[in-house]
Amino acid sequence: MGPHPAVAAIRLAVRRVLHDILNDHQPTDPTATPARGSHARPPAPLVLVACSGGADSMALASALAFEAPRLGLRAGGVTVDHGLQPGSDLRADEVVLRLRELGLDPVEATAVTVGREGGPEAAARDARYAALDAAAERHGAAAVLLGHTRDDQAETVLLGLARGSGIRSLSGMAEISGTGGRYRRPFLQVDRQTARKACMVQSLPVWDDPHNADPAYTRSRLRHEGLPALEKALGKGVVEALARTAQLSRDDADALDAWAGQAETAVRDAAGLLECAKLYALPPAVRRRILRRAAIEAGAPAGSLFARHIEEVDRLITGWRGQGVINLPGKVVAQRQGGRLVIRQG
Ligand SMILES: Nc1ncnc2c1ncn2[C@@H]1O[C@H](COP(=O)(O)OP(=O)(O)OP(=O)(O)O)[C@@H](O)[C@H]1O
């Protein structure tokens, strides 16, 4: 008898991603022999799972532990202790224990200090990714798996819609991201229910993060009130449809980015300044991408640069007179000087 359908589904999702990781880490010359005197074969690539102890990442850890050795990969795990609740260190130790029981090695807990920048959710996320990056470097990991599910993706799309974001935000989380494509999200097509079921049938203990149920957090309200209300009004297929919107938006956003990349050289003069008349002639979506890139190049932090900022800069080109100075995050200013648009540190 094969595994339970939920377990089969999560394993298949992980196997696909591990195949991709293996392909990306093939030796450049498979016929090359090791240097004389060196009998050592390079160690198998290591794949880490980022595990909170919640159902999604525990399911992911179990599938990684099952599939990695079958493909000749090593599998390890990292859990981050945000230190936000009393006893969080004990919980982290417990997650380490569970991951070791699954056969993962190396496994570690890493404690972080969460700042305040951008609100509690963003601060915890920034600290977590910094810790995961450091762990990946320390262990020389080929990849780090994250347990974001299709439901998480749907929530991300909805949050983007509610903020009035552009199509890049609506494309949600990428299957591959981070330095050198380090982060992989095998569960973006797997729903949360399946991950939970897979934990249940494998008797994996899971920890429910109290923040996930805390109505003080936007994402938590969306998860527990917003999405159920939408499903009630529009039917059960909403989550799947939103995840599809994410994929379609990603393809569109990638195409527009490529277009903007090509158009950018043509709208700069010999001194590298942006020419307003040429920018004006471009489709707004392409123009706004060029403006965004220019602002980031001048030092505006990408994460704080919102659609409304770029729209303001855009009005310098399309507005009646295009006067004034626009202040952007990171002390960047945008200003028209004759027929040129100057975006620089203020
Ligand atoms: N404390 C943590 N330590 C390590 N990885 C984490 C931690 N918190 C989150 N992650 C990683 O980020 C993913 C998304 O986390 P998030 O809290 O947004 O979603 P979730 O649906 O609650 O996931 P989970 O059920 O795994 O906790 C997790 O699946 C996991 O891979």
PDBQT file of the ligand as one rigid body, heavy atoms in Angstrom, charges set to zero:
ROOT
HETATM    1  N1  LIG A 401      10.850  30.491  13.314  1.00  0.00    +0.000 N 
HETATM    2  C1  LIG A 401      11.125  29.986  12.108  1.00  0.00    +0.000 A 
HETATM    3  N2  LIG A 401      12.238  29.255  11.934  1.00  0.00    +0.000 NA
HETATM    4  C2  LIG A 401      12.560  28.739  10.713  1.00  0.00    +0.000 A 
HETATM    5  N3  LIG A 401      11.780  28.906   9.630  1.00  0.00    +0.000 NA
HETATM    6  C3  LIG A 401      10.657  29.614   9.752  1.00  0.00    +0.000 A 
HETATM    7  C4  LIG A 401      10.256  30.190  10.989  1.00  0.00    +0.000 A 
HETATM    8  N4  LIG A 401       9.073  30.823  10.807  1.00  0.00    +0.000 NA
HETATM    9  C5  LIG A 401       8.755  30.663   9.524  1.00  0.00    +0.000 A 
HETATM   10  N5  LIG A 401       9.686  29.932   8.863  1.00  0.00    +0.000 N 
HETATM   11  C6  LIG A 401       9.696  29.503   7.454  1.00  0.00    +0.000 C 
HETATM   12  O1  LIG A 401       8.882  30.381   6.697  1.00  0.00    +0.000 OA
HETATM   13  C7  LIG A 401       7.725  29.680   6.192  1.00  0.00    +0.000 C 
HETATM   14  C8  LIG A 401       6.513  30.569   6.241  1.00  0.00    +0.000 C 
HETATM   15  O2  LIG A 401       6.283  30.920   7.560  1.00  0.00    +0.000 OA
HETATM   16  P1  LIG A 401       4.948  31.610   8.020  1.00  0.00    +0.000 P 
HETATM   17  O3  LIG A 401       5.009  31.759   9.498  1.00  0.00    +0.000 OA
HETATM   18  O4  LIG A 401       4.754  32.809   7.159  1.00  0.00    +0.000 OA
HETATM   19  O5  LIG A 401       3.858  30.582   7.520  1.00  0.00    +0.000 OA
HETATM   20  P2  LIG A 401       3.086  29.391   8.235  1.00  0.00    +0.000 P 
HETATM   21  O6  LIG A 401       2.016  29.060   7.288  1.00  0.00    +0.000 OA
HETATM   22  O7  LIG A 401       2.707  29.750   9.630  1.00  0.00    +0.000 OA
HETATM   23  O8  LIG A 401       4.204  28.201   8.217  1.00  0.00    +0.000 OA
HETATM   24  P3  LIG A 401       4.443  27.065   9.317  1.00  0.00    +0.000 P 
HETATM   25  O9  LIG A 401       3.153  26.275   9.429  1.00  0.00    +0.000 OA
HETATM   26  O10 LIG A 401       5.571  26.243   8.771  1.00  0.00    +0.000 OA
HETATM   27  O11 LIG A 401       4.804  27.803  10.575  1.00  0.00    +0.000 OA
HETATM   28  C9  LIG A 401       7.618  28.451   7.094  1.00  0.00    +0.000 C 
HETATM   29  O12 LIG A 401       6.907  27.401   6.468  1.00  0.00    +0.000 OA
HETATM   30  C10 LIG A 401       9.065  28.125   7.328  1.00  0.00    +0.000 C 
HETATM   31  O13 LIG A 401       9.646  27.455   6.214  1.00  0.00    +0.000 OA
ENDROOT
TORSDOF 0
